[in-house]
């Protein structure tokens, strides 16, 4: 007898899962290599800045964190637009993962910015500095994303309102960037003098550090999306197994076979003949044989 073949859908799902796992591994390796190269350039190759010295090296962490975080917020809005267009929940999950990963990078930006401000200005925070304050406003705006999202119980309304929020807040990010560039009330700490161009070694190190941060961002997002997809598949498998178990328990069982059975007519006759001729009833009993007259 031929062995039943495996369903095509299951094989396709398994192949897609394996391909995603392989892609995540390649991305993680690329992230580690690029991050190692960036750290090597920062600490062993790029020269010290003339005015700030070793403190300037935080520039290669702070600026890439800020750029990737802001671009992530905008990307979350674009993914939310795609969700509203297609009503596909996968786009909503992608938007959610990108936005809350950007929030993590934004926290790193604020921390490194405070350290840099302390070394440059002598204060952890300067409220009159438009770059710091505007980034804090963006961070606080997106910090309300998750409370707003999870305050809604209906999944469809939750994803729709979260997408509208992501689009609106994502449109605010470039407007804020333009406003900060126009503001000149205070000068953000510079890693170079009066020119707007970095030296070649610093520019190369900044680009490598930016690539490393972007790869780290992509790796974290892909890892979380893979984990969420795997959990969803496990939940679906558990539900299917539970449904099959309930169906097996509720299915009526066949009655147990009887220990005895009525013999067939022929079998009854043969059994009677096997016992021999029938004996006459005893005298005096009902229906007894009378003596001949």
N, C-alpha and C positions, 0 to 999 in steps of 0.2 A: 504494500500500500504506500502511495506517495506521501511524503511528509508535507503538511500544509505550509505554504510559503508565508513569510512575514508580511504584514501589511505595509504597503508602500509609504503611507503617511508616517508610520513609526520610523522607518529607515530614513526618510527625509528629515524628520525632526532630529534624529540622532546625528545625522551628518551635519546639519546646521549647528547644533550644539558643539560638536567637535571642532567645526571651523571657527566658531566664535572663541572657543577656548584657545585654539592655536593662535588666533589673531591677538588675543589678550596677552599671551606669552611673548609674542614678538614685540608688541608695543611696550611691555614692561622691560624687556631687555634693552630696547632702544632708549627708554627713559633713563635707565641706570647708566648706560654708556654716556649719554649726553649730559646727565647730571654730573657724572664724574669728570668729564671734560671741562664743564663749566667751573666746577670747584677748583680744578687744577689751574685753569686760566686765572681765576680770581686771586688765588693765594700764592701762586708761584710764577706767574708770567706777567700780568698787567702791572705797570709801575704804580707806586703810591702817588696819590694826588697831592699837589704842592700845598694846598691850603688846609685840607682836612686830614691828610695822612691816611692811617689805617682805617679810620672811621668811614672813609668814603667807600670802602668795599661793601658796605651794606647797601649801597646803591644798586649793586648787581642782583640783590634779592628783592629789595623794596619795589623798584620800578617794574620788573617782570611780574611780580605778584599783582601789582595794581593793574597793569595792562591786561593780564589774563582774566582777572576778576571782572573788570568792566566789560571786556569782550564776551565773557561768559553770560553776564546779565543780558546783553543784547542778543546773544544766541538763544537764550531761554525764551525771549520774546518772539523770535522768529519761529522757533519750534512750536510755540503756543499758537501762532497764526496758522501753521500747518494743521494743528489739532482742530481749530475751529473750522477750517476748510473741509477736512476729511471726516471729522468726528471719530477718528481712530484713536483709541485710548493709549496706544503706544507712543504717539507724539506727546501726549500729556505727561507720561512717565519720563520721557526724555527731557522735557522742559523742566520738570520737577528736579530731576537729578542734576542737571546742569546748573540750575539756579542755586540749589543748596550747596553744591560744590564750590560755586563762585562765592558764596557767603563765607566758606572756610578760608578761601584765599583772601577775601576782604579782611577777615580778622587778622591774618598774617600781615597784610598791608598796614593796618592801623598800628599793630605792635611794632613793626620795623620802622614805621614813620615816627612813632613816639620816641624810639631809641635814637633815631637820627636827629630828631628835633632837640632832644636833650643834649646830645653832643655838639650840635651846631649853635643852638640858641640858648642853651642853659635851662630850658623848660621842656617838660614832657608834652605840653600842649599849648598852642597859641591860637586863641579863638579868632584873632584878626587875620589869620592866614587862610586865604580862600581855598587852597588846594586841600588842606586837611579837613576844613569844615564841610566843604562840598562832598568829599568822599564819605565823611561821617553821615551826612544826610542820606546819601545813596544807601549806605549800609543799614541805617535805621529803617529806611523805606522797605528794603528787602527783608529786614528782620521780621516784618509783619506778614510776610508771605505765608509761612507755615502756620502760624496761628489762624490766619484767615482761612486757609485751605482746610485745616482739620476741624474748624468750628462748624463746617457744613457736613451733615451726615449723608445726604443723598450723593452717591458717587458721581452721577451725571452732572448735577448742579455744582458739585465741588470742583470737578475738572473744568467746567465751563467758566466759572467765576475766577478760578486760579489762572486760566489762560488770559482772560481779560486783564487781570492785574499784571501779569507778566508782560503783556504787550504795552500797557500804559507805562509801567515803570521802565521797560526797556527803551521806550521812546524818550524818556527823561534823561537817560545816561548821556547820549551825544549832545543834547541841549545843555546839560550841566558842564560838559567838557568845553563847549564853546564859550559859555559864560565865565568859566575859570580862566580861560586864555585871555579874555577881555579884561579881567580884573587885574589891577596893578597896585592894589593897596599895600601889599606886602610882598617881599621877594622870597620865594621858596628856596631852601638851601641848594646851591648849585655845586656840581662836582667839577665844574670848569669855570674859567674866569668870565670874561665879558662876551665871548663868542658863543654862537649857538651850535657849533660843531664839536663833536668829541674827537679826540685823537684816534688814530687808526686802531691801536691796541685796545683802547677802552671801548670803541664801537664794536669791534669783533667780540670782545668778551661779553658785552651787553647782548648782542644778538644770540650768542650761544646760550647765555643764561635765559633769555626769553624763549628760545626753542626748548630748553630743558623744562621750564615751567609749563609751557604749552603741552609738552608730552606728558608731564606729570598730571596735569589737569585731564587730559584725554584718557590716561590710564585709570585714574580714579573713577571717572564717569563710566567707562566701559566695564570696570570691575563691578561697580554697583548695579549697573543695568544687567550684567550677567547673573549676579546674585539674585536680583529680583526675579528675573526670568526663571531661574532654577527653582526658587521657592514657589513660584506660581505653578510650575510643572509638577512639583511634589504635592502641592495641595490638590491639584486636579487628579493626580494619580491616587491619592488617599481617598478622595471623594468617589472615584470610580470603583476602587476596591470596596469601600463601604457600601456603595449601592449594590454591587454584586453580592456582597455578603448578606445584605437585607433581602435581596431577591431570592437567594438560596434558602434563607430561613423561612420566608413567607410562601415558598412553593409547596403545594400539597403533596404529601408523601403517599406512595401506593400502600394499600392495606397489607398487613402481614399475611402470608399464606396460611390457610387453615391446616391444622394438624391432620384432620381426617377428611374424607371426601366420600360422596355417594357413589357406590360402584355402579358400573353399567349393568344393563339388564342381563346381558350374556354372562357377565362375571358372576352375577347373583345366582343364576341358574346353575352354572357350573359348580359354584360353591355348595349349593343345596344338594346337587347330585353327588358331590364328593362326600357328604355326610352319610350317604346310604339311604335306603327306603325309610319312609316315615313310619314311626311306631304308632300302633292304634292307641287311642286314649284309654285310660283305665276304666274298669267297669264301675258303674254307678255314677260316674261323672256326667256332667252335662254333655249331651250329644254322644253318650257312650253307645257302643255297638250292642244291639239287642240280640238275644239268642234266637236261633231259628225256631219257628213254631213246629 
